[in-house]
Amino acid sequence: MCWSCNPICGGCRPPRKRPVKCPECGAFNAVDLERGGRKLCVKCEADLTELATPKPKVCRYCGEICYNPCRKADQDPPGGEIGRCQVRVREPL
């Protein structure tokens, strides 16, 4: 368990920001996933929406689709029984 939450980490809960390298200018951006709308590069204003949008996957921890999976999605649940995830993202971002 962490001492403080890094918004990009995604270890114990879905990440709130996603690091994206702009294909136009090469700048690194920490794109906020919680805000809706288009996601633009801070340097050249290229559209990064497609690159920043996380891919949904079936979470192995809870057995349901998560639209912004954390690292628990790739781990087997403790005890081998599917658990209930309190932080699962139920709708597309």
NORCORGI-V103983 format. One record per pair of residues at least 12 apart in sequence whose ideal C-beta (glycine too) atoms are under 6 Angstrom apart, sorted by the first residue. I is the first residue (numbers start at 0). GAP is how many residues later the second one is. Records with the same first field share a line. If there is no record, write none. Layout:
I: GAP, GAP
This chain:
9: 60, 61
10: 60
12: 57, 74
13: 54, 56, 75
15: 17, 18
16: 13, 15
17: 13, 15, 34
19: 28, 31, 32
21: 19, 24
23: 20, 22
24: 18, 19
26: 14, 16
28: 12, 13
30: 17, 21
32: 60
38: 13
53: 14
56: 12, 16
58: 14
59: 16
60: 16, 24
61: 23
62: 19
65: 22, 23
66: 22, 25
67: 21, 25
